[in-house]
Amino acid sequence: MADDRPPSDLPDAAATANTSGKRRRIDWSIVFFLVLCLVSGLASWWLHGREAVASEARDAAWTVAGVVPQLTLGILIAAFAQVVVPRDKVGRLLGEQSGLRGLVLATVFGVVMPGGPFASFPLVYALARSGADMGSLIAFLVAWATVSLGRLLIWEIPFMGLDFGLLRFVSSLPLPILAGLFARFICQAYPTLRLKPDAEA
């Protein structure tokens, strides 16, 4: 049955589309950290006074000043890596079809990867967009976090001794591959979890 209302009373489809298009999704993680920051700042003020809050703010500013260059360089490395490394090559080496070899290769990369999260996570992001699968990415991150060669040489052997360092290193080696295999198993059971590389070349 046709709508008898005059055209002026009918909803404007274009206006409706524009209104819904202008809706912005709230980033709840930012809201959470903002609230947490305000609560912790007020607690510091209440317990230790204004000078303590000012001192903490100065320390935080110096930390940000040191982190921003590292994060910027890490993002640039990720951007350059997407251009330099061909997508098909990344897919062959670290994609789902790479099998166990891809997980071993990702583990080796993670073991020798230097630096903190400001370098490793942008690289993981670049690999994800270039064709690496969930299993390889998780193997890389688990190796970087648990088996890191730099951590072994700089921290564990000097502080805990050679025996402890080597035992921890060797006993942790299977973890990245097991985590990668388990991630692939989960992605096979739930295909929506699989990464979709960018369509653009």
N, C-alpha and C positions, 0 to 999 in steps of 0.2 A: 504494500500500500504506500502511495507516495506521501511525502511529508508536505502538509498544507501550510507550514509556517513560511513567512516571507523570507527571502534570501538574507535579509539583514539579521534575522533571528537565528539563522543556522550557524553552527560552530565553524570557524575558519580552519580548515585542515592544515593549511600552511602555517598559520599562527600556532596551532597546537604542536606541529612538528618542531617549529623553531623553539617553542617554550621547553619541550622535552629535550631538545638538543642542547639547550643552554644549561640544563641541569648538570651540576658538577658533582662527581662522586667524592664523598668525604674520605680523606685518608685518615682512618681511625688510628693508625700507628703514630702519626704525628700528634694527633689529639692526646693519645695516651701518654706519650713522652713529654708533651707540654704540661699536662696535668701533673705528671710525676716530678717534673722539674720544679714547678711552682710549689708543690707540697714539700719537696725536700729543701727548697730554698727558704720557705717559711719556717720549717722545723729548725734549720740551721740558725736562722735569725732569732727564733724563740729561745734556743738552747745556748747559743754562743755569741749572739749580738751581731751588730752590723759589720764590724771589722772582719769577723769570720766569713761572712757572706762575700764581702769585697775581696778578701784573699782568695776564696774559692773561685770567684768569677775571674780574677786575674790568671789563676792557674789554668782554668778552662780556656781562656782566650789564647794563652800560649800553646796549649794542646791543639786547639783548632788551627792556629797558625802553622804548626808543624804537620798536621794531618792533611790540610787542604792541598799542598803541593804534591804529596804522595798520592792522594786520591785522584788528582787531576792527571798526573802522569800515568797512573794505572788505567784510567779511562781512555787516555790517548793510545796507550799500548793496545788496549782491546780494540779500539777503532782501527788502528793500523793493521792489527792481526787479521781482521776481517777482510781487508783489502789485499794483503800480501799472500795469505794462505788460501788456495783455491777451495771452494766448498766441496767439490767432489773428492778432493784428496782428504779433507777432514772426515767426510763421510766414510771413506774406505778405511781410514786408520782408526777412527774412534766412533763410528756409527754402530748401530745395532748389528749390522751384518759382519762387523769386524771380529765378533766372537771373543774368545778368551784372549787373543792377541791384543785386541783393543783395550781390554781391561788391564793387561800387563803393561802396555805402553802408557796408559793414563796413570797407572801407579808409579811408574818410573818418573814421569813428569812431576807428579806430586811430591815424590821423595826428594828430588833435586831442586824443586821450586824454592827460590830464596824469598825473603821478605815476608811481610804480614798480609792481612786480608786486603789491604788497599791495592796490592798487586795481583793477588791470586783470584779474587772474585771478579774483577773486570775481565781477566783472561777466561775464566769459566763462562762468563756471559758471552764473550766473543765466540768461544767454541760451541756453545749451545746454539747460537744463531747461525753457525757455519755448518752444522750437520752432526755434531757429536750427540750421542744419545745419553739418556739418564744414567745408565750404568757406568759409562766412562766418566761422566762428570762427577758422580758420587765417588767412584774409585779415586779420582784425582784429589778431591777434597779430603777424603778420609786419609789418603796417603800424606797429603800436605799437613794435616792436623795431627796425625799420630806417628808417622814414620820419618818425618822430616830429617834429612841428613844434616842440615845446618844446626838444628836443635841438638842433635846427637853430638856434634863436634864442639859446639860453642858452650852448651850448657850441661848436658848429661855426663859426658866423660870427665870434664874438669871438676864437676861438683860431686858426682856419685861414683866415679871410678870406671875403668874400662870394662870390668866384668858386668856391672849393672847396665851400662850403656849398650853394650853389644847384646845382652840378653833381652833388654827391652826392645831393641831394634829388630832382632830376629823374630821374636815372638809376636811382634806387631805386623810383620810383613804380610801374612795372609789376610789381614782384616780388610784392606781396600778391595781386594779381588772378591772376597766373600760378600762385601757390601754391594759391589757392582753387580754381581750375579743375582743377589736378592732383589736389587732394584729392577733389574730386567725382568725377573719373574713377576714382580708386582705389576710392572707396566704391561706385560702380556696378559695378565688377568684383568687389568683395568686400562684398556687402550687409550682412554681419554687423558691419562697421565703422560703419554708420550710427548716429547718435544716436537714442535713443528718448525723446521728451519725456515728462514725468510725465503719467500719466493723470488725475490729480486737477486740478480747475480751480483 
